[in-house]
């Protein structure tokens, strides 16, 4: 069952909102009313709501401070704000705070309210699903037996898993933000080869299998089989690499 918290003071506004909300997904939605911000915060601390609807015209506090106070204790639940008038500057301020919707009282009907509520609740479910999927993928990434890493077109490490740490002999925090071209991981001929591979990645090409000699922090050299694939993230090109140590192939 979905749970919606309505924080609103004016009795007439409350009656109208409850009437419209109670017809939304009958039997599948519970609407809890809080007449003050303090009462609303008390409910928020006790309950994981699917949606919070808050009137910006609560007595004794302005709209922005109302939202800031709520976000201090709950920043994951979608918020829909209700205002007595349209204030464009305020609306943009609230959008910057990731408010789901800005509704002006008296200017929306039941159908429009239901659509806004439905989208807000569904968005929370999508985001939760993405979060869980991301955690699963991160767990797979970190625990994979092969080394996975992500670098930009300058060879700067963006991410890497535990197998990459083991193969290269460096902890992740020693690699992040540094280019493997410039930190002594590669002999001179290996550096030239690595640059050639990045050039191919920069034009969308995949590479591998290639045998690369890496120099660990201990000074030990190790032969590694490497594949790379060009990927785009937010219009930026990166190389996603897969590496495995060639057993018995350490070199002097």
C-alpha positions in Angstrom: 0.0 0.0 0.0 1.3 3.5 -0.9 1.5 6.0 1.9 1.1 9.7 1.3 1.8 12.4 3.9 -0.1 15.7 3.4 1.3 18.6 5.5 -1.3 21.3 5.3 -2.9 23.8 7.8 -6.0 25.5 6.3 -9.0 23.3 7.0 -10.8 24.2 3.7 -7.6 23.3 1.7 -7.2 20.1 3.7 -10.8 19.0 3.0 -10.4 19.6 -0.8 -7.1 17.8 -1.0 -8.2 14.8 1.1 -11.3 14.5 -1.1 -9.2 14.4 -4.3 -6.5 12.1 -2.8 -8.9 9.6 -1.3 -10.2 8.8 -4.8 -6.7 8.0 -6.0 -6.1 4.2 -6.1 -8.9 3.3 -3.7 -7.8 0.7 -1.2 -4.2 0.9 -2.3 -3.3 4.3 -0.9 -3.3 5.6 2.7 -3.3 9.4 3.2 -2.0 10.8 6.5 -2.7 14.4 7.3 -0.4 16.6 9.5 -1.7 20.1 10.3 1.7 21.5 11.1 5.3 21.1 10.0 6.3 19.8 13.4 3.6 17.1 13.2 4.7 16.3 9.7 8.3 15.9 10.7 7.2 13.6 13.5 5.4 11.3 11.0 8.4 11.4 8.6 10.7 10.2 11.3 8.4 7.2 12.0 7.3 6.3 8.5 8.8 5.6 5.1 6.4 7.5 2.9 6.0 7.0 -0.8 5.2 10.7 -1.3 5.1 13.9 0.8 2.8 16.7 -0.2 3.5 20.0 1.7 1.8 23.4 1.6 4.2 26.2 1.3 1.8 28.6 3.2 2.2 27.0 6.6 2.0 29.5 9.5 5.3 30.9 10.9 7.7 29.6 8.2 8.4 30.5 4.6 8.2 27.9 1.8 11.9 27.4 1.2 12.7 26.9 4.9 9.8 24.4 5.0 11.4 22.3 2.3 14.9 22.7 3.7 13.7 21.5 7.1 12.0 18.4 5.5 15.1 17.6 3.4 17.3 17.7 6.4 15.7 14.5 7.7 14.2 13.0 4.4 15.9 13.6 1.1 14.8 10.4 -0.8 11.1 10.6 -0.7 9.5 12.6 -3.6 8.0 16.0 -2.6 5.1 17.8 -4.2 4.6 21.4 -3.1 1.3 23.3 -2.9 1.2 27.1 -3.1 -1.5 29.7 -3.0 0.0 31.5 -6.0 2.5 30.9 -8.8 5.9 32.3 -7.9 8.4 31.6 -10.8 11.5 32.4 -8.8 10.3 30.2 -5.9 9.4 27.4 -8.3 12.9 27.4 -9.8 14.5 27.4 -6.3 12.4 24.4 -5.4 13.3 22.6 -8.7 16.9 23.1 -7.8 16.1 21.2 -4.6 14.7 18.3 -6.7 11.1 18.9 -5.9 8.9 16.7 -8.0 6.1 19.1 -8.8 5.0 22.6 -7.9 1.1 22.9 -7.8 -0.9 26.1 -7.4 -4.0 25.6 -5.3 -7.2 26.1 -7.2 -5.4 25.7 -10.6 -5.5 21.9 -10.8 -8.3 19.3 -11.0 -8.5 15.8 -9.6 -7.2 14.2 -12.8 -4.1 16.5 -12.9 -3.4 15.8 -9.2 -3.7 12.1 -9.7 -1.3 12.2 -12.7 1.2 14.2 -10.6 0.9 11.8 -7.7 1.2 8.7 -9.9 4.3 10.0 -11.6 6.0 11.0 -8.3 5.4 7.6 -6.7 6.4 5.7 -9.8 9.6 7.7 -10.1 10.5 6.7 -6.5 10.0 3.1 -7.4 12.2 3.5 -10.6 14.9 5.2 -8.6 14.9 2.5 -5.9 15.0 -0.2 -8.6 18.0 1.6 -10.3 19.7 1.9 -6.9 19.3 -1.8 -6.2 20.5 -2.7 -9.7 23.5 -0.4 -9.3 24.4 -2.0 -6.0 24.2 -5.5 -7.6 26.3 -4.4 -10.6 28.9 -2.8 -8.2 29.1 -6.0 -6.2 29.7 -8.0 -9.4 32.2 -5.5 -10.6 34.2 -5.5 -7.3 34.2 -9.3 -6.9 34.9 -10.3 -10.5 37.9 -12.6 -10.9 39.1 -10.6 -13.9 40.5 -7.1 -13.5 38.0 -4.4 -14.6 39.0 -0.7 -15.0 37.8 2.5 -16.5 40.1 5.2 -17.8 39.7 8.4 -19.8 41.5 9.2 -23.0 44.5 10.4 -21.1 44.8 7.1 -19.3 43.5 8.5 -16.0 42.0 5.9 -13.8 38.3 6.6 -13.1 37.4 3.2 -11.4 38.8 -0.2 -10.9 38.0 -3.4 -9.0 39.9 -5.5 -6.5 41.3 -7.8 -9.2 42.8 -4.8 -10.9 44.4 -3.8 -7.6 45.9 -7.3 -7.2 47.2 -7.4 -10.8 48.8 -4.0 -10.8 50.0 -4.1 -7.1 48.4 -0.8 -6.2 45.4 0.1 -4.0 42.5 1.7 -5.8 43.0 5.0 -4.0 46.6 5.1 -5.3 45.4 4.8 -8.9 42.3 7.0 -9.0 42.9 10.4 -10.7 46.3 9.3 -12.0 47.3 8.3 -15.5 48.8 4.9 -16.0 50.9 6.4 -18.8 52.7 8.6 -16.3 53.0 6.8 -13.0 55.7 4.2 -13.9 53.4 1.3 -14.5 54.7 0.8 -18.1 58.2 0.5 -19.6 58.9 2.9 -22.5 57.9 0.5 -25.2 54.8 -0.5 -23.3 53.8 3.1 -22.9 53.9 3.7 -26.6 51.7 0.6 -27.2 49.2 1.8 -24.5 48.9 5.2 -26.2 48.2 3.5 -29.5 45.4 1.5 -27.8 43.9 4.6 -26.3 43.9 6.3 -29.8 42.0 3.4 -31.1 39.5 3.6 -28.2 39.1 7.4 -28.9 37.7 6.6 -32.4 35.3 4.0 -31.1 37.4 0.9 -31.7 37.8 -2.1 -29.3 41.3 -3.6 -28.8 42.7 -6.9 -27.7 43.8 -9.3 -26.8 47.1 -7.5 -26.2 50.0 -8.6 -24.0 51.1 -5.6 -21.8 54.0 -5.6 -19.3 53.1 -3.8 -16.2 55.5 -2.8 -13.4 54.0 -3.3 -9.9 54.7 -0.9 -7.0 57.2 -3.6 -5.7 59.2 -3.3 -8.9 58.0 -6.7 -10.1 57.1 -6.9 -13.8 54.1 -9.0 -14.9 52.6 -9.9 -18.2 49.0 -9.1 -18.5 46.5 -9.9 -21.2 44.3 -6.9 -21.9 41.1 -6.1 -23.8 39.6 -2.7 -24.0 36.3 -1.3 -25.3 35.4 2.3 -26.1 32.3 3.5 -24.2 30.5 6.9 -23.9 29.3 8.3 -20.6 27.6 11.7 -20.7 29.2 12.4 -24.2 32.7 11.7 -22.9 34.7 8.8 -24.3 36.3 6.3 -21.9 38.1 3.0 -22.3 36.7 0.1 -20.3 39.4 -2.5 -19.8 39.5 -6.2 -18.8 42.8 -7.6 -17.7 44.1 -10.9 -16.4 47.5 -11.9 -15.2 49.2 -14.5 -17.4 50.1 -17.1 -14.8 53.8 -18.0 -14.7 54.6 -15.1 -16.9 56.2 -12.7 -14.4 59.3 -11.1 -16.0 62.4 -9.4 -14.7 
